[in-house]
Amino acid sequence: MSEDRLFDVGLQPERTLLAWRRTCLSFAVASAAAARASFEIFGLLSVIVGVIGVSLAIATYIAASTGYRRAHRTLHERNSSGTHGIPIVLATTAVLAIGAACALFIVARVLS
């Protein structure tokens, strides 16, 4: 490997994709668990919020996979980074949705 290469051939994008895979799985599990735990209080609303959370996790994983393929191709063809921040925005949205659902659950428990 020459010293002027921008990247470690093939390893960093794969590690990043694996990290995103674990993150998305935890988002999906947390959303499903929150929907199940709050179903008795919120009913259908908890299912809708859970489906939105799982959908955001899936969308984040798809965006991360697309970013991986783009980064892999760009690193090998142009020897430069071609990444974007869409997975981070989707992951942040998922975290905020899960947090809002948890806060709503806590408020409902305190008031009941």
QUINORRA-V468528 format. One record per residue. NEAR is the number of other ideal C-beta (glycine too) atoms within 8 Angstrom. Layout:
BEGIN
near=NEAR
near=NEAR
END
This chain:
BEGIN
near=4
near=4
near=4
near=3
near=8
near=6
near=8
near=5
near=6
near=7
near=7
near=8
near=11
near=9
near=8
near=11
near=11
near=8
near=8
near=14
near=10
near=8
near=10
near=14
near=9
near=8
near=17
near=12
near=8
near=10
near=19
near=11
near=8
near=16
near=14
near=9
near=7
near=14
near=10
near=4
near=10
near=11
near=8
near=6
near=7
near=15
near=10
near=8
near=15
near=14
near=9
near=10
near=19
near=12
near=8
near=14
near=14
near=10
near=9
near=16
near=11
near=8
near=11
near=14
near=10
near=8
near=12
near=13
near=8
near=11
near=13
near=10
near=9
near=11
near=14
near=6
near=6
near=6
near=8
near=7
near=8
near=10
near=7
near=6
near=6
near=8
near=11
near=7
near=8
near=12
near=12
near=8
near=9
near=14
near=9
near=8
near=13
near=13
near=8
near=8
near=15
near=9
near=8
near=10
near=13
near=8
near=8
near=11
near=8
near=6
near=5
near=5
END
